[in-house]
Amino acid sequence: MLPRSAWHIVGGVETINPVARDFILFCIHRQGNQWPALYDEMCRVAGRRLFRGLGYDELREMGIYLGLGGIKDTIRTVNAVAALP
């Protein structure tokens, strides 16, 4: 199975999946944007399905990987969302 990405090309511009973005913002609002505390919060939220009922599997389908295998892409996405105005 090919890994999914939280990033998509729309009109020639790379954009973040809006649900993935909202999940990250939800976690930042709860915990702040300092790593690894934010990562711990993302895992907690996913494990308890606190954001729109989404768990690990659903988030992975949107490109948010909380396992070590895809964490680099997740960090890239988190950093981009945290930098949004």
C-alpha angles and dihedrals in degrees: 000000000000116000116252123228132220085218125083135176111242118176090343092306125109109236136176122247102260094226091050089049092050091048091054092046090049090054093044090052090052099043113009126246102280115122129253093021090058091051090051090051092048089053092046092050092047093045092052094037090232095153112070089319091290119150135184095289095049092046091049088054087058093049099262105129116186095179123089093254095070103022095112091062091045091051090050090052093045091051092050093049093045089054093055115113 
